[in-house]
């Protein structure tokens, strides 16, 4: 009896076949038949079933086959089969119709609430195939349908573009029995309980408006969520943080929620304890009269009240990536929030964010035996406090960029992410729930905004899963969830998301199998997965991945930095350069062109032999890979060529990036050898310009193939061309700088600036040197303007006209120069200061030490930002001249000097109050990127006879100017910049002051 029951479904199919054979004259033959229950599994499931059937029918139609859909009640399939014969029969919810051969029984490591298993059972043969789909959840029904469609050849690569080949019916029935990389089945069980993608709601991604503003069509947002399901994700992508008005956003939130319920996607709730960046704000206000525990209790209850079906409760801590909070207090707040959530919902999964910023050791907690390598005291990094909380609380571990959980990772103030793996291993052994949350792109100035094509991410995300596999629940660990952080899809960045979509279901899939699915469009229907073009593609990509893994992860540059060679492919914003020079390097930067000129002979030789040689080798290797793939185009079907072309463009732009940068450095070396007239300089600049032109062609070609409208990728207003509507909180979009070639043009301009010697533009009077010893002549350069005339009062009672080329002051002093010149009848006012004094002082770079506010971060940054300062003191005349020299000694103009009145005493010299505009240079080019207004200044220099120093400077810093500096130099948007400064300088970001009081000590050296 037991044996008979086991074969009952198969016997049913045989009986149906016999019935058909006995009444052939009555049956109707159809190519493709879709059979489904009359209704959903419950009232709420009816719409979801309709959607699933529509997706199946529409996709089959796109692949060239119109399906007949029949809805039957349980037990009616036999009668239907007696009426209809089909080459391919697909039964949806076959378990509810009694037609499955595989039983999806209970699994100990799966929560029944999130059981997304499905089965694909087969019967018949290639002449008449029956496919039976069964599932344990609403989502799993979609998974089963999409996996069958993947067997047919569908590939869901991008939210806006899937590969749907037109396949003959006979081939379709054959493919139904061919498993994909996901596995053989018939039962498919996910290795991660929750699987999804995190399109950052505050980043200027392509589809943000669709998620945040009802005035924008919702279609893109719906397709993103369907793409998540197509890649077997289960977590909903909800509303983003755009700039839409409240009503427009709230209506879009409601529309998205209705769609979520139709699909059965899950969502969470959470609290942010301190967040002050990217337009966000903290939920807890330490300045409120309401006690902190009461606030937390209330905010947690409100958050869960808004999301009644939340599967988890997330706890975000940390004000910004740069700033921290007291460790004991932070742990207390986290545990208050977690316990409040569990008190209301004991079934919740608590998740604490564990960001990745290092070099922020805490005071009271150790590193749990997993040293981060960023401090010598055995202390935990700030964000690793998550592992010191209640062990019932899960930790969501987030790493950045393409670095894996092993080896060097010199980003975000880290040495390696291996300590994160160590912490996860220890936590799993102790029973703490875990979530893995890596990245698939970083954009900004790192990868896809350059652009750089990085299949390296495929390797590192795959390697992460290999390392984490022992921690999976099925292997006795506590790792339950996998989420991918996304920042744009174009230039092949969808590939890593597609790969993770496979791995977060089946962690055993090999990298070559993943690449094979990416290459499936290269085969004609009659050579499915077996054509030479596919094999060559996989071979080439494996070679490129190995090349990038060696060069970008482990190979040292000439300064000995593992992975430092990648910096030549990345871009540089001023913030990156500032971070590197201030000791707060969030990511490594290449050696600046101007620094190459100052290398010793030995350093220059090493730079040439290692870094430049590698740039040449990598450029040749990427070009050769692109050429090999280009040779495949003729044998690839027309509908497969776009997927090949994107990879070819990516490899070509990689080669051009290496060659363009190599040529620019060759130009700088020639400049250092022979100056602007060196014979090799012009040739190198011409080569660089040629490669830049070639790169523009590749970028334009790829833009024509972007899947979203170009304004959604390049808008924002950085230039008149890109001054397009931008619904994000950023002044640019994810590919604005790609379009503008910003990270190519800036390098070209930096070298041109070096060659030109940063010459003055010639439209003003130049008096040099500005500060010097008494008797030093003033050299006068007049602007090359038509009909220039007039006189200058030199401040010593003498006047000169435009024929003069030099002036000598007879006495020491600080002299105020003024005059009104004319050129072609137009006035040209002139004013400034010249100093000729015996006492001249310098505050070198790094000599500005912030005493108040007491912030190590602000202290470090300002020490690197404040340029060298010069002081000329005329003690007898009680006058002084103050200037900043961001371009180096004697680079400042006489019209940039501030004249001061001194109070001279035996023990001190004082000046003030006065104002001063502090110029902040771009660290790469030296050009002034911003100015910070200082007001109410008081300068005091200690005096002991002829010995001067130390000096103190106090006054007010303009908050608006600081915000502008962060926007210009660090790529912040204004709100995020203000909130970041609030955390650093200690003011209320909601009501920021106009100025912040500061005091600093200045380290003085006496000029010879």
Secondary structure, DSSP 8 states (H G I E B T S, - for coil): -HHHHHTHHHHHHHHHHHHHHHTTTT-EEEEEEEEEESS-SSGGGHHHHHHHHHHHHHHHHHTT--EEEEEE-TT-HHHHHHHEEEEEEEETTGGGGT--SS-----TTS-GGG---EEEEEEE-SSSEEEEEEESSHHHHHHHHHHHHHHHT-EEEETTEEE-----HHHHHHHTTS-BTTB--SEE--SSSEEEEEE-TTS--TTHHHHH-TTS-SHHHHHHHHHHHHTT--B-------S--HHHHHHHHHHHHHHHHHHT-B--EEEESS--STT---S--TTSSS-HHHHHHHHHHHHHHH-TT-SEEEEE--SSSS----HHHHHHHHHHHHHHHHHH-TT-EEEEEE----S-EEEEEE-TT---SS-SS-EEEGGGGGGGS-TTSEEEEE--TT--SSSB--STT-SBSHHHHHHHHHHHHTT--EEEEEES---TTTSTTTT---THHHHHHHHHHHHHGGGBGGGTS-EEEEEEEE---TTTTHHHHHHHHHHTT-TT--HHHHHHHHTGGGS-GGGTTT-HHHHHHHHHHHHHHHHHHIIIII-B-TT--BTGGGGGTS---HHHHHHHHHT--SS-----HHHHTT--HHHHHHIIIIIIHHHHHHHHHHHHHHHHHHTTGGGS-HHHHHHHHHHHHHHHHHHHHHHHHHHHHHHHHHHHHHGGG-HHHHHHHHHHHHHHHHHHHHHHHHHTT-SS-THHHH-SSSSSTT-----SSSSS-TTHHHHHTHHHHHHHHHHHHHHTTT---SSS-EEE-SEE-TT--EEEE----TTEE-EEE-SSS-EEETT--EE--SS-EEEEEEEEEEETTEEEEEEEEEEE-SEEEEE-TT-EEEEES--HHHHHHHHHHS--EEEEEETTTTEEEEEE-TTSTT-S-GGG-EEEEEEE-SSEEEEEEEEEEEEEE-TTT--EEEEEEEEEEEEEEEEETTEEEEEEEEEEEEHHHHHHHHHHHH---HHHHHHHHHHHHT--GGG--SEEEEEEEE--EE--
